[in-house]
Amino acid sequence: MGGHLYTGYHKSGNEIVVDLPDFGTCHALSEPINSVVIVSETANLDTYTGAFAYGGLRQTDVTPPQPSFRVTPLTG
């Protein structure tokens, strides 16, 4: 289980490992991310430049590049 952000598309570029229990803290990134992988039964990854939320089991590219994120509890 875990969350990973990548600066490139399709899990390429620099990898950022996300601390999933760190709910609510907004993290500004030094380099925007372009892809997200999350495997969690309890957490969402919200990425910003718009309102995108990814939770559960998800692997996706994001457009436009996202400069920040936060972890929120998975609901529903």
Residue pairs with C-beta under 8 A, 6 or more apart in sequence:
1 20
1 39
1 40
1 41
2 17
2 18
2 20
2 38
2 39
2 40
3 17
3 18
3 20
3 36
3 37
3 38
3 39
3 40
3 43
3 45
3 71
4 11
4 15
4 16
4 17
4 18
4 36
4 37
4 38
5 15
5 16
5 18
5 29
5 33
5 35
5 36
5 45
5 47
5 69
6 12
6 13
6 14
6 15
6 16
6 33
6 34
6 35
6 36
6 37
7 13
7 14
7 31
7 32
7 33
7 34
8 14
8 34
8 35
9 34
9 35
9 61
10 35
10 61
11 35
11 37
11 59
12 35
13 34
14 31
16 29
16 33
18 38
18 45
18 69
18 71
19 71
20 40
20 42
20 43
20 71
21 43
21 71
22 71
23 43
23 71
23 72
23 73
24 70
24 71
24 72
25 70
25 71
26 48
26 68
26 69
26 70
27 68
27 69
27 70
28 67
28 68
29 66
29 67
29 68
29 69
32 49
32 65
32 66
32 67
33 47
33 62
33 65
33 66
33 69
34 61
34 62
34 63
34 65
34 66
35 59
35 60
35 61
35 62
36 45
36 47
36 54
36 58
36 59
36 60
36 61
36 62
37 58
37 59
38 44
38 45
38 54
38 55
38 56
38 57
38 58
39 57
40 55
40 56
40 57
40 74
41 56
41 74
42 73
42 74
43 55
43 71
43 72
43 73
43 74
44 53
44 54
44 55
44 71
44 72
44 73
44 74
45 53
45 54
45 55
45 69
45 70
45 71
46 52
46 53
46 54
46 69
46 70
46 71
46 72
47 54
47 62
47 66
47 68
47 69
48 66
48 67
48 68
48 69
48 70
49 64
49 65
49 66
49 67
50 64
52 62
52 66
53 72
54 60
55 74
56 74
